[in-house]
Protein backbone atom coordinates (compact mmCIF):
# COMPACT_ATOMS: atom_id res chain seq x y z
CA UNK A 1 0.00 0.00 0.00
CA UNK A 2 1.39 3.35 -1.07
CA UNK A 3 1.63 5.96 1.65
CA UNK A 4 3.03 9.47 1.86
CA UNK A 5 2.80 10.86 5.37
CA UNK A 6 3.70 14.50 5.98
CA UNK A 7 4.66 15.85 9.38
CA UNK A 8 6.31 18.86 10.95
CA UNK A 9 3.71 21.52 10.33
CA UNK A 10 2.59 23.89 13.01
CA UNK A 11 1.99 27.44 14.17
CA UNK A 12 4.98 29.79 14.09
CA UNK A 13 5.73 33.49 14.11
CA UNK A 14 7.12 35.39 11.12
CA UNK A 15 10.84 34.85 10.74
CA UNK A 16 10.84 31.45 12.39
CA UNK A 17 11.62 28.09 10.81
CA UNK A 18 9.95 24.73 10.31
CA UNK A 19 11.12 21.47 8.82
CA UNK A 20 8.54 19.35 7.06
CA UNK A 21 9.05 15.66 6.48
CA UNK A 22 7.30 13.27 4.12
CA UNK A 23 7.79 9.58 4.80
CA UNK A 24 7.11 7.30 1.85
CA UNK A 25 6.30 3.63 1.69
CA UNK A 26 4.86 1.11 -0.74
CA UNK A 27 6.85 2.12 -3.80
CA UNK A 28 10.46 2.48 -4.92
CA UNK A 29 11.09 5.91 -3.47
CA UNK A 30 14.59 6.33 -4.91
CA UNK A 31 13.41 6.43 -8.52
CA UNK A 32 10.63 8.94 -7.99
CA UNK A 33 10.89 12.69 -8.32
CA UNK A 34 9.51 14.33 -5.19
CA UNK A 35 7.63 17.58 -4.86
CA UNK A 36 6.26 19.88 -2.20
CA UNK A 37 3.09 21.77 -3.03
CA UNK A 38 1.00 24.09 -0.92
CA UNK A 39 -2.56 25.32 -0.97
CA UNK A 40 -3.77 28.38 0.88
CA UNK A 41 -7.46 28.95 1.60
CA UNK A 42 -9.28 30.07 -1.52
CA UNK A 43 -6.25 29.56 -3.72
CA UNK A 44 -5.08 26.92 -6.14
CA UNK A 45 -2.48 24.38 -5.17
CA UNK A 46 0.96 25.62 -6.18
CA UNK A 47 4.33 23.97 -6.62
CA UNK A 48 6.82 25.00 -3.97
CA UNK A 49 9.86 22.82 -4.63
CA UNK A 50 10.96 19.72 -6.45
CA UNK A 51 13.88 17.32 -6.29
CA UNK A 52 14.68 14.81 -8.98
CA UNK A 53 16.15 11.37 -8.73
CA UNK A 54 18.84 10.18 -9.00
CA UNK A 55 20.60 13.47 -9.70
CA UNK A 56 18.95 15.36 -6.86
CA UNK A 57 18.45 18.47 -8.97
CA UNK A 58 16.26 20.99 -7.19
CA UNK A 59 13.94 23.75 -8.31
CA UNK A 60 11.94 26.29 -6.33
CA UNK A 61 9.08 28.67 -6.76
CA UNK A 62 10.33 32.25 -6.92
CA UNK A 63 8.40 33.08 -3.76
CA UNK A 64 10.48 30.67 -1.65
CA UNK A 65 13.91 30.82 -3.30
CA UNK A 66 16.63 31.47 -0.77
CA UNK A 67 14.35 30.59 2.15
CA UNK A 68 13.26 26.99 1.55
CA UNK A 69 15.42 23.95 0.89
CA UNK A 70 14.19 20.60 -0.35
CA UNK A 71 16.24 17.48 0.28
CA UNK A 72 15.77 13.73 0.26
CA UNK A 73 17.20 10.74 2.06
CA UNK A 74 16.69 7.70 -0.11
CA UNK A 75 17.90 5.41 2.67
CA UNK A 76 15.03 6.65 4.85
CA UNK A 77 12.48 7.03 2.03
CA UNK A 78 11.91 10.58 3.19
CA UNK A 79 11.82 14.00 1.59
CA UNK A 80 12.23 17.17 3.62
CA UNK A 81 11.39 20.83 3.25
CA UNK A 82 13.40 23.16 5.43
CA UNK A 83 11.54 26.46 5.65
CA UNK A 84 13.37 29.47 7.03
CA UNK A 85 12.36 33.10 7.41
CA UNK A 86 8.72 32.17 7.25
CA UNK A 87 6.20 34.81 6.24
CA UNK A 88 2.45 35.05 6.81
CA UNK A 89 1.94 34.40 3.10
CA UNK A 90 3.55 30.97 3.55
CA UNK A 91 0.47 29.92 5.49
CA UNK A 92 -1.05 26.93 3.72
CA UNK A 93 -1.52 23.20 3.77
CA UNK A 94 1.67 21.62 2.48
CA UNK A 95 1.50 18.42 0.47
CA UNK A 96 4.20 16.12 -0.78
CA UNK A 97 3.90 14.34 -4.08
CA UNK A 98 5.80 11.45 -5.63
CA UNK A 99 5.92 11.25 -9.40
CA UNK A 100 7.25 8.36 -11.42
CA UNK A 101 7.12 7.47 -15.07
CA UNK A 102 3.69 5.92 -14.73
CA UNK A 103 2.23 6.81 -11.35
CA UNK A 104 1.95 9.73 -9.00
CA UNK A 105 0.97 9.80 -5.35
CA UNK A 106 -0.09 12.52 -2.91
CA UNK A 107 0.14 12.82 0.82
CA UNK A 108 -2.67 14.08 3.03
CA UNK A 109 -1.02 17.39 3.85
CA UNK A 110 0.23 19.21 6.92
CA UNK A 111 -0.88 22.66 8.04
CA UNK A 112 1.62 25.49 8.32
CA UNK A 113 0.40 28.71 9.88
CA UNK A 114 2.60 31.79 10.16
CA UNK A 115 1.14 34.54 12.26
CA UNK A 116 2.17 37.05 14.86
N, C-alpha and C positions, 0 to 999 in steps of 0.2 A: 504494500500500500504506500503510495506516494504521499509524503508529508513535507510541508515547509512550515516551520514554526518560528515566528518572529518573537523577539523579546527585547527588553531594554528601554522601552518607551517610558514616558512619565511626564511630570509637570516640573518645568524648570523656569528660571528667570532669564531674561535676555543676557547674552554674553556667556552663559554657561554651556556645558558640554553634555552630550549623551553618546553612548555607544550602543547601536542596535546590533542584534545578532539574528541570524536566520539559520536554523538547523535543519538540514535536509536529510531525508531518508527515502528508501524505496526506489531509487534510480541511481545511475552512475554519475554522481555529482561532478566528478572531475572533468567530464567532457561537455558539461553544460555551461553556456554563458549565464551569468547571474546579473540580476538587475534589482535596483531599488526604485520604487515608484512612491508617489504620495498623492493623497487626495484630500483637499481641504473642503470644508462644507460649502456646497453650492458650486463647486468647481470640478472640472474634469480631472481625471487621474493624469499625472504628469511624470515623465521619466526624470529621475534625480541623478542616478549614476549607474554605470554598467562596468562589468569586468569580464573579459573574455577568457576562454580556456583553449589551449594550455598557455598561451603567451602571457595572460594576465594584463593585457592592455586595458586601460581604464578611460572612461569618458564621463563628463559631468555636465549637468545643466549649468548654464551661465550663472544662474541665481545662487549656486552653491559652490562654484569654483573657488578654491583657496580656503574654504571652510570645512568642507566634507571630504572624507577619504573612504573609498570603498576598498575592501581587501577580502581575500578568501584564504581558507585553510583547507586544502583538499584532504588532508589527513583526518580532519575533524568534520568534513562535510558541512562546513559552515561558512557563510559569507557575513561580513561585518560592514557597518556604516558608522564611521566615527564622525560625529557632528560637533564642530566647535563654533564658538561665537554665534550661538543660536539667536535668531531674531523672531519676533512675534509672527512674521509672515511664514516661518517654517512650520507653524502649527498645522498639523494634518495627521491623517492615518497613513502610516508608512507600510508598504507592502513589499515583500521580496517576490521575485519571479525567476524561475528557471526556464531557460529556452534551449532546446536541442534542435537537431535537424528535423525531427518529426513531431515532437511534443513540447508543450509548455505547461508549466504548473505555477499556481499562485499560492501564496500564504494567506492567512486570515487577517493579517494586519496588526499593527501596534500603534497606539495613540501617542503622539508627541504634542505637548502643549507648552508653548513658550509665552509666558505672561508675567508682568510685574505685579 
